[in-house]
């Protein structure tokens, strides 16, 4: 091997020895984001619920809501209560602040009971009764305000606690991915927790006592 060739070889080996740790380190640094992403480290964390107080106006997107109190009763005049069940209800004031009617018990994801309350697995209320007429709200009309009792059937709540944490999800007017051109209010993942005090079921929605 010529002197020039020897110098060239020594130079190349020296260069590799001087640079390979840096290359390995750089490769490891490049792999870190891949490993973290694969493990779910870059997933956006669910925003924590924000606490609100009863009787405070809260903007949930679909509605302006004033949460008032909750109750438990098997005397509410609403269809759909099975044997052994009772209603757990939340009394709220809602104002539809959108431009379209909202089906309170179908196309809306605003209101949720805590997971500790056994029900039929439905997120939406089974029924929403107007307190002034004792009739179902059906669709909340744009710009109108309603005092309502939201109802879920439950096999629990024999001994209701003095306070129940109720969830109000923030919603957004969202187009359905499976049906273009059709939109409903869908939860954004942000929510409010409100500690509702226990109260009596509104007299206006109770069944009439049978005359003997």
Number of C-alpha atoms within 10 A of each C-alpha: 7 7 8 9 10 11 12 12 13 12 12 12 12 11 11 13 11 11 11 11 11 12 12 11 11 11 11 11 11 11 12 11 13 13 11 12 12 11 10 10 12 11 10 7 8 9 10 11 15 12 13 16 15 17 15 13 15 18 18 21 20 28 23 17 24 19 24 21 23 26 24 24 19 17 16 23 15 19 8 12 17 10 7 10 18 22 26 26 29 29 24 19 20 24 19 21 20 15 10 15 18 22 16 22 21 16 15 21 22 27 21 19 22 12 11 10 16 14 19 11 11 11 18 20 23 21 23 26 24 19 20 11 11 19 16 17 22 16 16 20 18 16 14 11 16 18 20 25 28 25 26 28 26 23 16 17 17 11 7 13 10 12 15 21 18 20 21 26 24 22 22 18 16 14 14 13 9 7 8 8 9 10 14 20 21 20 21 16 13 15 21 21 20 23 19 22 16 17 16 11 22 16 12 16 20 15 12 11 7 5 4 3
